[in-house]
């Protein structure tokens, strides 16, 4: 999996949910979407890129959502 492509996709998901007025609900939406629609290999590669500090292009909003929902995404 190309980590930069996964980061780009996560940012697109985040851009959609970030417009919601309730920040917690928006972050839940990002995590739920990634958990529901991304293959486990994609999720693992994405989290690996974050762990390896290869996430410079990842939006702050998405990074917060992923950090607070990490255990949910690892399912």
PyMOL Python script that loads the backbone (N, CA, C, O; Angstrom):
from pymol import cmd

cmd.read_pdbstr("""\
ATOM      1  N   UNK A   1       0.836  -1.182   0.000  1.00  0.00           N
ATOM      2  CA  UNK A   1       0.000   0.000   0.000  1.00  0.00           C
ATOM      3  C   UNK A   1       0.885   1.253   0.000  1.00  0.00           C
ATOM      4  O   UNK A   1       1.870   1.328   0.735  1.00  0.00           O
ATOM      5  N   UNK A   2       0.531   2.203  -0.810  1.00  0.00           N
ATOM      6  CA  UNK A   2       1.250   3.467  -0.865  1.00  0.00           C
ATOM      7  C   UNK A   2       0.748   4.372   0.256  1.00  0.00           C
ATOM      8  O   UNK A   2      -0.398   4.820   0.230  1.00  0.00           O
ATOM      9  N   UNK A   3       1.596   4.637   1.226  1.00  0.00           N
ATOM     10  CA  UNK A   3       1.209   5.412   2.409  1.00  0.00           C
ATOM     11  C   UNK A   3       0.721   6.807   2.035  1.00  0.00           C
ATOM     12  O   UNK A   3      -0.237   7.308   2.624  1.00  0.00           O
ATOM     13  N   UNK A   4       1.369   7.431   1.068  1.00  0.00           N
ATOM     14  CA  UNK A   4       0.975   8.793   0.703  1.00  0.00           C
ATOM     15  C   UNK A   4      -0.419   8.815   0.067  1.00  0.00           C
ATOM     16  O   UNK A   4      -1.172   9.772   0.247  1.00  0.00           O
ATOM     17  N   UNK A   5      -0.753   7.767  -0.669  1.00  0.00           N
ATOM     18  CA  UNK A   5      -2.102   7.681  -1.241  1.00  0.00           C
ATOM     19  C   UNK A   5      -3.144   7.483  -0.130  1.00  0.00           C
ATOM     20  O   UNK A   5      -4.223   8.074  -0.172  1.00  0.00           O
ATOM     21  N   UNK A   6      -2.817   6.659   0.845  1.00  0.00           N
ATOM     22  CA  UNK A   6      -3.732   6.445   1.971  1.00  0.00           C
ATOM     23  C   UNK A   6      -3.929   7.733   2.761  1.00  0.00           C
ATOM     24  O   UNK A   6      -5.040   8.031   3.199  1.00  0.00           O
ATOM     25  N   UNK A   7      -2.861   8.493   2.942  1.00  0.00           N
ATOM     26  CA  UNK A   7      -2.950   9.777   3.654  1.00  0.00           C
ATOM     27  C   UNK A   7      -3.827  10.742   2.874  1.00  0.00           C
ATOM     28  O   UNK A   7      -4.644  11.456   3.454  1.00  0.00           O
ATOM     29  N   UNK A   8      -3.657  10.761   1.568  1.00  0.00           N
ATOM     30  CA  UNK A   8      -4.490  11.634   0.728  1.00  0.00           C
ATOM     31  C   UNK A   8      -5.966  11.257   0.866  1.00  0.00           C
ATOM     32  O   UNK A   8      -6.824  12.129   1.003  1.00  0.00           O
ATOM     33  N   UNK A   9      -6.257   9.948   0.828  1.00  0.00           N
ATOM     34  CA  UNK A   9      -7.645   9.501   0.979  1.00  0.00           C
ATOM     35  C   UNK A   9      -8.189   9.859   2.362  1.00  0.00           C
ATOM     36  O   UNK A   9      -9.332  10.299   2.485  1.00  0.00           O
ATOM     37  N   UNK A  10      -7.371   9.671   3.401  1.00  0.00           N
ATOM     38  CA  UNK A  10      -7.812  10.009   4.764  1.00  0.00           C
ATOM     39  C   UNK A  10      -8.107  11.502   4.877  1.00  0.00           C
ATOM     40  O   UNK A  10      -9.068  11.896   5.538  1.00  0.00           O
ATOM     41  N   UNK A  11      -7.295  12.325   4.243  1.00  0.00           N
ATOM     42  CA  UNK A  11      -7.540  13.776   4.269  1.00  0.00           C
ATOM     43  C   UNK A  11      -8.842  14.130   3.552  1.00  0.00           C
ATOM     44  O   UNK A  11      -9.553  15.041   3.975  1.00  0.00           O
ATOM     45  N   UNK A  12      -9.155  13.423   2.480  1.00  0.00           N
ATOM     46  CA  UNK A  12     -10.416  13.669   1.776  1.00  0.00           C
ATOM     47  C   UNK A  12     -11.603  13.290   2.658  1.00  0.00           C
ATOM     48  O   UNK A  12     -12.607  14.001   2.701  1.00  0.00           O
ATOM     49  N   UNK A  13     -11.479  12.173   3.355  1.00  0.00           N
ATOM     50  CA  UNK A  13     -12.532  11.762   4.289  1.00  0.00           C
ATOM     51  C   UNK A  13     -12.659  12.812   5.394  1.00  0.00           C
ATOM     52  O   UNK A  13     -13.761  13.225   5.756  1.00  0.00           O
ATOM     53  N   UNK A  14     -11.506  13.233   5.920  1.00  0.00           N
ATOM     54  CA  UNK A  14     -11.502  14.233   6.979  1.00  0.00           C
ATOM     55  C   UNK A  14     -12.122  15.545   6.535  1.00  0.00           C
ATOM     56  O   UNK A  14     -12.836  16.180   7.311  1.00  0.00           O
ATOM     57  N   UNK A  15     -11.866  15.964   5.308  1.00  0.00           N
ATOM     58  CA  UNK A  15     -12.432  17.217   4.799  1.00  0.00           C
ATOM     59  C   UNK A  15     -13.954  17.171   4.794  1.00  0.00           C
ATOM     60  O   UNK A  15     -14.616  18.169   5.075  1.00  0.00           O
ATOM     61  N   UNK A  16     -14.500  16.006   4.473  1.00  0.00           N
ATOM     62  CA  UNK A  16     -15.950  15.857   4.496  1.00  0.00           C
ATOM     63  C   UNK A  16     -16.498  15.979   5.911  1.00  0.00           C
ATOM     64  O   UNK A  16     -17.439  16.736   6.151  1.00  0.00           O
ATOM     65  N   UNK A  17     -15.921  15.246   6.839  1.00  0.00           N
ATOM     66  CA  UNK A  17     -16.450  15.208   8.196  1.00  0.00           C
ATOM     67  C   UNK A  17     -16.107  16.457   9.010  1.00  0.00           C
ATOM     68  O   UNK A  17     -16.847  16.806   9.930  1.00  0.00           O
ATOM     69  N   UNK A  18     -15.017  17.130   8.696  1.00  0.00           N
ATOM     70  CA  UNK A  18     -14.594  18.285   9.485  1.00  0.00           C
ATOM     71  C   UNK A  18     -15.598  19.432   9.445  1.00  0.00           C
ATOM     72  O   UNK A  18     -15.599  20.286  10.332  1.00  0.00           O
ATOM     73  N   UNK A  19     -16.442  19.458   8.436  1.00  0.00           N
ATOM     74  CA  UNK A  19     -17.432  20.534   8.337  1.00  0.00           C
ATOM     75  C   UNK A  19     -18.594  20.365   9.316  1.00  0.00           C
ATOM     76  O   UNK A  19     -19.419  21.266   9.468  1.00  0.00           O
ATOM     77  N   UNK A  20     -18.656  19.219   9.973  1.00  0.00           N
ATOM     78  CA  UNK A  20     -19.731  18.984  10.942  1.00  0.00           C
ATOM     79  C   UNK A  20     -19.519  19.873  12.171  1.00  0.00           C
ATOM     80  O   UNK A  20     -18.380  20.073  12.592  1.00  0.00           O
ATOM     81  N   UNK A  21     -20.587  20.401  12.744  1.00  0.00           N
ATOM     82  CA  UNK A  21     -20.434  21.303  13.893  1.00  0.00           C
ATOM     83  C   UNK A  21     -19.917  20.632  15.169  1.00  0.00           C
ATOM     84  O   UNK A  21     -19.248  21.279  15.974  1.00  0.00           O
ATOM     85  N   UNK A  22     -20.213  19.362  15.360  1.00  0.00           N
ATOM     86  CA  UNK A  22     -19.774  18.643  16.558  1.00  0.00           C
ATOM     87  C   UNK A  22     -18.451  17.934  16.237  1.00  0.00           C
ATOM     88  O   UNK A  22     -18.423  16.966  15.478  1.00  0.00           O
ATOM     89  N   UNK A  23     -17.363  18.429  16.822  1.00  0.00           N
ATOM     90  CA  UNK A  23     -16.027  17.907  16.498  1.00  0.00           C
ATOM     91  C   UNK A  23     -15.885  16.426  16.851  1.00  0.00           C
ATOM     92  O   UNK A  23     -15.303  15.663  16.079  1.00  0.00           O
ATOM     93  N   UNK A  24     -16.405  16.013  18.002  1.00  0.00           N
ATOM     94  CA  UNK A  24     -16.316  14.609  18.402  1.00  0.00           C
ATOM     95  C   UNK A  24     -17.073  13.728  17.417  1.00  0.00           C
ATOM     96  O   UNK A  24     -16.576  12.678  17.010  1.00  0.00           O
ATOM     97  N   UNK A  25     -18.247  14.143  17.042  1.00  0.00           N
ATOM     98  CA  UNK A  25     -19.038  13.374  16.075  1.00  0.00           C
ATOM     99  C   UNK A  25     -18.304  13.293  14.727  1.00  0.00           C
ATOM    100  O   UNK A  25     -18.333  12.262  14.057  1.00  0.00           O
ATOM    101  N   UNK A  26     -17.657  14.381  14.350  1.00  0.00           N
ATOM    102  CA  UNK A  26     -16.901  14.404  13.098  1.00  0.00           C
ATOM    103  C   UNK A  26     -15.714  13.436  13.151  1.00  0.00           C
ATOM    104  O   UNK A  26     -15.457  12.709  12.192  1.00  0.00           O
ATOM    105  N   UNK A  27     -15.002  13.433  14.267  1.00  0.00           N
ATOM    106  CA  UNK A  27     -13.870  12.515  14.407  1.00  0.00           C
ATOM    107  C   UNK A  27     -14.348  11.070  14.458  1.00  0.00           C
ATOM    108  O   UNK A  27     -13.695  10.181  13.913  1.00  0.00           O
ATOM    109  N   UNK A  28     -15.470  10.833  15.102  1.00  0.00           N
ATOM    110  CA  UNK A  28     -16.064   9.492  15.098  1.00  0.00           C
ATOM    111  C   UNK A  28     -16.376   9.068  13.665  1.00  0.00           C
ATOM    112  O   UNK A  28     -16.174   7.911  13.294  1.00  0.00           O
ATOM    113  N   UNK A  29     -16.871  10.012  12.864  1.00  0.00           N
ATOM    114  CA  UNK A  29     -17.209   9.725  11.469  1.00  0.00           C
ATOM    115  C   UNK A  29     -15.998   9.306  10.654  1.00  0.00           C
ATOM    116  O   UNK A  29     -16.075   8.378   9.849  1.00  0.00           O
ATOM    117  N   UNK A  30     -14.878   9.990  10.864  1.00  0.00           N
ATOM    118  CA  UNK A  30     -13.646   9.633  10.158  1.00  0.00           C
ATOM    119  C   UNK A  30     -13.238   8.205  10.520  1.00  0.00           C
ATOM    120  O   UNK A  30     -12.977   7.385   9.639  1.00  0.00           O
ATOM    121  N   UNK A  31     -13.187   7.917  11.807  1.00  0.00           N
ATOM    122  CA  UNK A  31     -12.769   6.586  12.264  1.00  0.00           C
ATOM    123  C   UNK A  31     -13.735   5.510  11.788  1.00  0.00           C
ATOM    124  O   UNK A  31     -13.310   4.443  11.346  1.00  0.00           O
ATOM    125  N   UNK A  32     -15.020   5.783  11.876  1.00  0.00           N
ATOM    126  CA  UNK A  32     -16.013   4.798  11.443  1.00  0.00           C
ATOM    127  C   UNK A  32     -15.886   4.512   9.950  1.00  0.00           C
ATOM    128  O   UNK A  32     -15.987   3.362   9.522  1.00  0.00           O
ATOM    129  N   UNK A  33     -15.667   5.549   9.170  1.00  0.00           N
ATOM    130  CA  UNK A  33     -15.533   5.362   7.731  1.00  0.00           C
ATOM    131  C   UNK A  33     -14.316   4.498   7.407  1.00  0.00           C
ATOM    132  O   UNK A  33     -14.409   3.558   6.617  1.00  0.00           O
ATOM    133  N   UNK A  34     -13.187   4.815   8.014  1.00  0.00           N
ATOM    134  CA  UNK A  34     -11.962   4.054   7.750  1.00  0.00           C
ATOM    135  C   UNK A  34     -12.129   2.608   8.211  1.00  0.00           C
ATOM    136  O   UNK A  34     -11.713   1.678   7.519  1.00  0.00           O
ATOM    137  N   UNK A  35     -12.732   2.424   9.371  1.00  0.00           N
ATOM    138  CA  UNK A  35     -12.938   1.058   9.869  1.00  0.00           C
ATOM    139  C   UNK A  35     -13.867   0.267   8.950  1.00  0.00           C
ATOM    140  O   UNK A  35     -13.624  -0.908   8.675  1.00  0.00           O
ATOM    141  N   UNK A  36     -14.915   0.905   8.484  1.00  0.00           N
ATOM    142  CA  UNK A  36     -15.939   0.211   7.707  1.00  0.00           C
ATOM    143  C   UNK A  36     -15.530  -0.053   6.252  1.00  0.00           C
ATOM    144  O   UNK A  36     -15.839  -1.110   5.703  1.00  0.00           O
ATOM    145  N   UNK A  37     -14.840   0.900   5.634  1.00  0.00           N
ATOM    146  CA  UNK A  37     -14.614   0.814   4.195  1.00  0.00           C
ATOM    147  C   UNK A  37     -13.178   0.490   3.771  1.00  0.00           C
ATOM    148  O   UNK A  37     -12.938   0.164   2.609  1.00  0.00           O
ATOM    149  N   UNK A  38     -12.240   0.575   4.687  1.00  0.00           N
ATOM    150  CA  UNK A  38     -10.860   0.271   4.325  1.00  0.00           C
ATOM    151  C   UNK A  38     -10.538  -1.167   4.695  1.00  0.00           C
ATOM    152  O   UNK A  38     -10.910  -1.647   5.766  1.00  0.00           O
ATOM    153  N   UNK A  39      -9.853  -1.835   3.808  1.00  0.00           N
ATOM    154  CA  UNK A  39      -9.358  -3.184   4.035  1.00  0.00           C
ATOM    155  C   UNK A  39      -8.389  -3.165   5.222  1.00  0.00           C
ATOM    156  O   UNK A  39      -7.685  -2.174   5.416  1.00  0.00           O
ATOM    157  N   UNK A  40      -8.339  -4.229   6.014  1.00  0.00           N
ATOM    158  CA  UNK A  40      -7.401  -4.259   7.147  1.00  0.00           C
ATOM    159  C   UNK A  40      -5.951  -3.955   6.761  1.00  0.00           C
ATOM    160  O   UNK A  40      -5.215  -3.345   7.537  1.00  0.00           O
ATOM    161  N   UNK A  41      -5.543  -4.380   5.565  1.00  0.00           N
ATOM    162  CA  UNK A  41      -4.176  -4.083   5.114  1.00  0.00           C
ATOM    163  C   UNK A  41      -3.975  -2.580   4.913  1.00  0.00           C
ATOM    164  O   UNK A  41      -2.905  -2.043   5.202  1.00  0.00           O
ATOM    165  N   UNK A  42      -4.999  -1.920   4.421  1.00  0.00           N
ATOM    166  CA  UNK A  42      -4.924  -0.467   4.235  1.00  0.00           C
ATOM    167  C   UNK A  42      -4.805   0.235   5.587  1.00  0.00           C
ATOM    168  O   UNK A  42      -3.994   1.145   5.760  1.00  0.00           O
ATOM    169  N   UNK A  43      -5.625  -0.202   6.537  1.00  0.00           N
ATOM    170  CA  UNK A  43      -5.587   0.413   7.866  1.00  0.00           C
ATOM    171  C   UNK A  43      -4.231   0.202   8.520  1.00  0.00           C
ATOM    172  O   UNK A  43      -3.682   1.119   9.131  1.00  0.00           O
ATOM    173  N   UNK A  44      -3.690  -1.006   8.393  1.00  0.00           N
ATOM    174  CA  UNK A  44      -2.390  -1.310   8.987  1.00  0.00           C
ATOM    175  C   UNK A  44      -1.286  -0.462   8.348  1.00  0.00           C
ATOM    176  O   UNK A  44      -0.435   0.076   9.057  1.00  0.00           O
ATOM    177  N   UNK A  45      -1.293  -0.339   7.035  1.00  0.00           N
ATOM    178  CA  UNK A  45      -0.287   0.467   6.337  1.00  0.00           C
ATOM    179  C   UNK A  45      -0.416   1.938   6.716  1.00  0.00           C
ATOM    180  O   UNK A  45       0.588   2.628   6.889  1.00  0.00           O
ATOM    181  N   UNK A  46      -1.628   2.407   6.842  1.00  0.00           N
ATOM    182  CA  UNK A  46      -1.884   3.804   7.214  1.00  0.00           C
ATOM    183  C   UNK A  46      -1.361   4.093   8.615  1.00  0.00           C
ATOM    184  O   UNK A  46      -0.664   5.085   8.829  1.00  0.00           O
ATOM    185  N   UNK A  47      -1.693   3.233   9.563  1.00  0.00           N
ATOM    186  CA  UNK A  47      -1.215   3.424  10.930  1.00  0.00           C
ATOM    187  C   UNK A  47       0.303   3.264  11.005  1.00  0.00           C
ATOM    188  O   UNK A  47       0.961   3.942  11.794  1.00  0.00           O
ATOM    189  N   UNK A  48       0.855   2.379  10.196  1.00  0.00           N
ATOM    190  CA  UNK A  48       2.303   2.217  10.139  1.00  0.00           C
ATOM    191  C   UNK A  48       2.990   3.483   9.656  1.00  0.00           C
ATOM    192  O   UNK A  48       4.046   3.854  10.169  1.00  0.00           O
ATOM    193  N   UNK A  49       2.398   4.145   8.677  1.00  0.00           N
ATOM    194  CA  UNK A  49       2.961   5.403   8.174  1.00  0.00           C
ATOM    195  C   UNK A  49       2.927   6.473   9.258  1.00  0.00           C
ATOM    196  O   UNK A  49       3.868   7.254   9.396  1.00  0.00           O
ATOM    197  N   UNK A  50       1.857   6.505  10.014  1.00  0.00           N
ATOM    198  CA  UNK A  50       1.759   7.470  11.109  1.00  0.00           C
ATOM    199  C   UNK A  50       2.823   7.155  12.160  1.00  0.00           C
ATOM    200  O   UNK A  50       3.508   8.058  12.640  1.00  0.00           O
ATOM    201  N   UNK A  51       2.961   5.892  12.513  1.00  0.00           N
ATOM    202  CA  UNK A  51       3.946   5.483  13.518  1.00  0.00           C
ATOM    203  C   UNK A  51       5.373   5.769  13.070  1.00  0.00           C
ATOM    204  O   UNK A  51       6.243   6.029  13.901  1.00  0.00           O
ATOM    205  N   UNK A  52       5.620   5.724  11.766  1.00  0.00           N
ATOM    206  CA  UNK A  52       6.962   5.960  11.224  1.00  0.00           C
ATOM    207  C   UNK A  52       7.191   7.445  10.903  1.00  0.00           C
ATOM    208  O   UNK A  52       8.178   7.807  10.263  1.00  0.00           O
ATOM    209  N   UNK A  53       6.268   8.290  11.354  1.00  0.00           N
ATOM    210  CA  UNK A  53       6.357   9.737  11.115  1.00  0.00           C
ATOM    211  C   UNK A  53       6.428  10.086   9.638  1.00  0.00           C
ATOM    212  O   UNK A  53       7.127  11.021   9.248  1.00  0.00           O
ATOM    213  N   UNK A  54       5.709   9.339   8.824  1.00  0.00           N
ATOM    214  CA  UNK A  54       5.612   9.613   7.393  1.00  0.00           C
ATOM    215  C   UNK A  54       4.285  10.293   7.082  1.00  0.00           C
ATOM    216  O   UNK A  54       3.726  10.120   5.999  1.00  0.00           O
ATOM    217  N   UNK A  55       3.792  11.061   8.034  1.00  0.00           N
ATOM    218  CA  UNK A  55       2.455  11.623   7.923  1.00  0.00           C
ATOM    219  C   UNK A  55       2.447  13.153   7.863  1.00  0.00           C
ATOM    220  O   UNK A  55       1.497  13.789   8.318  1.00  0.00           O
ATOM    221  N   UNK A  56       3.509  13.742   7.299  1.00  0.00           N
ATOM    222  CA  UNK A  56       3.583  15.196   7.244  1.00  0.00           C
ATOM    223  C   UNK A  56       2.374  15.801   6.538  1.00  0.00           C
ATOM    224  O   UNK A  56       1.920  16.886   6.903  1.00  0.00           O
ATOM    225  N   UNK A  57       1.857  15.112   5.539  1.00  0.00           N
ATOM    226  CA  UNK A  57       0.743  15.636   4.754  1.00  0.00           C
ATOM    227  C   UNK A  57      -0.623  15.373   5.399  1.00  0.00           C
ATOM    228  O   UNK A  57      -1.643  15.850   4.902  1.00  0.00           O
ATOM    229  N   UNK A  58      -0.647  14.625   6.489  1.00  0.00           N
ATOM    230  CA  UNK A  58      -1.912  14.299   7.147  1.00  0.00           C
ATOM    231  C   UNK A  58      -2.433  15.510   7.902  1.00  0.00           C
ATOM    232  O   UNK A  58      -1.695  16.145   8.655  1.00  0.00           O
ATOM    233  N   UNK A  59      -3.706  15.827   7.699  1.00  0.00           N
ATOM    234  CA  UNK A  59      -4.285  16.996   8.370  1.00  0.00           C
ATOM    235  C   UNK A  59      -4.309  16.780   9.886  1.00  0.00           C
ATOM    236  O   UNK A  59      -4.392  15.653  10.375  1.00  0.00           O
ATOM    237  N   UNK A  60      -4.235  17.874  10.591  1.00  0.00           N
ATOM    238  CA  UNK A  60      -4.259  17.825  12.060  1.00  0.00           C
ATOM    239  C   UNK A  60      -5.567  17.184  12.549  1.00  0.00           C
ATOM    240  O   UNK A  60      -5.566  16.394  13.492  1.00  0.00           O
ATOM    241  N   UNK A  61      -6.658  17.531  11.904  1.00  0.00           N
ATOM    242  CA  UNK A  61      -7.963  16.995  12.286  1.00  0.00           C
ATOM    243  C   UNK A  61      -7.992  15.470  12.155  1.00  0.00           C
ATOM    244  O   UNK A  61      -8.449  14.774  13.062  1.00  0.00           O
ATOM    245  N   UNK A  62      -7.506  14.960  11.034  1.00  0.00           N
ATOM    246  CA  UNK A  62      -7.510  13.510  10.812  1.00  0.00           C
ATOM    247  C   UNK A  62      -6.566  12.824  11.791  1.00  0.00           C
ATOM    248  O   UNK A  62      -6.884  11.762  12.326  1.00  0.00           O
ATOM    249  N   UNK A  63      -5.417  13.427  12.024  1.00  0.00           N
ATOM    250  CA  UNK A  63      -4.468  12.815  12.961  1.00  0.00           C
ATOM    251  C   UNK A  63      -5.078  12.715  14.362  1.00  0.00           C
ATOM    252  O   UNK A  63      -4.904  11.704  15.042  1.00  0.00           O
ATOM    253  N   UNK A  64      -5.784  13.748  14.790  1.00  0.00           N
ATOM    254  CA  UNK A  64      -6.461  13.703  16.089  1.00  0.00           C
ATOM    255  C   UNK A  64      -7.525  12.607  16.103  1.00  0.00           C
ATOM    256  O   UNK A  64      -7.655  11.875  17.084  1.00  0.00           O
ATOM    257  N   UNK A  65      -8.276  12.497  15.023  1.00  0.00           N
ATOM    258  CA  UNK A  65      -9.329  11.476  14.950  1.00  0.00           C
ATOM    259  C   UNK A  65      -8.726  10.071  15.015  1.00  0.00           C
ATOM    260  O   UNK A  65      -9.244   9.197  15.710  1.00  0.00           O
ATOM    261  N   UNK A  66      -7.642   9.867  14.294  1.00  0.00           N
ATOM    262  CA  UNK A  66      -7.004   8.548  14.263  1.00  0.00           C
ATOM    263  C   UNK A  66      -6.390   8.220  15.619  1.00  0.00           C
ATOM    264  O   UNK A  66      -6.513   7.097  16.109  1.00  0.00           O
ATOM    265  N   UNK A  67      -5.741   9.189  16.211  1.00  0.00           N
ATOM    266  CA  UNK A  67      -5.107   8.978  17.514  1.00  0.00           C
ATOM    267  C   UNK A  67      -6.136   8.598  18.573  1.00  0.00           C
ATOM    268  O   UNK A  67      -5.903   7.691  19.372  1.00  0.00           O
ATOM    269  N   UNK A  68      -7.264   9.288  18.580  1.00  0.00           N
ATOM    270  CA  UNK A  68      -8.267   9.023  19.614  1.00  0.00           C
ATOM    271  C   UNK A  68      -9.106   7.772  19.335  1.00  0.00           C
ATOM    272  O   UNK A  68      -9.805   7.292  20.228  1.00  0.00           O
ATOM    273  N   UNK A  69      -9.048   7.242  18.122  1.00  0.00           N
ATOM    274  CA  UNK A  69      -9.844   6.062  17.756  1.00  0.00           C
ATOM    275  C   UNK A  69      -8.975   4.903  17.275  1.00  0.00           C
ATOM    276  O   UNK A  69      -9.468   4.002  16.596  1.00  0.00           O
ATOM    277  N   UNK A  70      -7.725   4.918  17.610  1.00  0.00           N
ATOM    278  CA  UNK A  70      -6.771   3.928  17.089  1.00  0.00           C
ATOM    279  C   UNK A  70      -7.233   2.484  17.333  1.00  0.00           C
ATOM    280  O   UNK A  70      -7.179   1.660  16.420  1.00  0.00           O
ATOM    281  N   UNK A  71      -7.681   2.175  18.538  1.00  0.00           N
ATOM    282  CA  UNK A  71      -8.076   0.796  18.839  1.00  0.00           C
ATOM    283  C   UNK A  71      -9.254   0.354  17.984  1.00  0.00           C
ATOM    284  O   UNK A  71      -9.347  -0.816  17.613  1.00  0.00           O
ATOM    285  N   UNK A  72     -10.147   1.272  17.670  1.00  0.00           N
ATOM    286  CA  UNK A  72     -11.297   0.960  16.822  1.00  0.00           C
ATOM    287  C   UNK A  72     -10.838   0.655  15.399  1.00  0.00           C
ATOM    288  O   UNK A  72     -11.362  -0.258  14.759  1.00  0.00           O
ATOM    289  N   UNK A  73      -9.881   1.400  14.911  1.00  0.00           N
ATOM    290  CA  UNK A  73      -9.405   1.233  13.539  1.00  0.00           C
ATOM    291  C   UNK A  73      -8.601  -0.057  13.385  1.00  0.00           C
ATOM    292  O   UNK A  73      -8.559  -0.634  12.298  1.00  0.00           O
ATOM    293  N   UNK A  74      -7.971  -0.508  14.450  1.00  0.00           N
ATOM    294  CA  UNK A  74      -7.148  -1.721  14.391  1.00  0.00           C
ATOM    295  C   UNK A  74      -7.961  -3.012  14.347  1.00  0.00           C
ATOM    296  O   UNK A  74      -7.388  -4.084  14.150  1.00  0.00           O
ATOM    297  N   UNK A  75      -9.255  -2.941  14.520  1.00  0.00           N
ATOM    298  CA  UNK A  75     -10.091  -4.154  14.553  1.00  0.00           C
ATOM    299  C   UNK A  75      -9.903  -4.971  13.298  1.00  0.00           C
ATOM    300  O   UNK A  75     -10.524  -6.023  13.149  1.00  0.00           O
TER     301      UNK A  75
END
""", "prot")
cmd.dss("prot")
cmd.show_as("cartoon", "prot")
cmd.util.cbc("prot")
cmd.orient("prot")
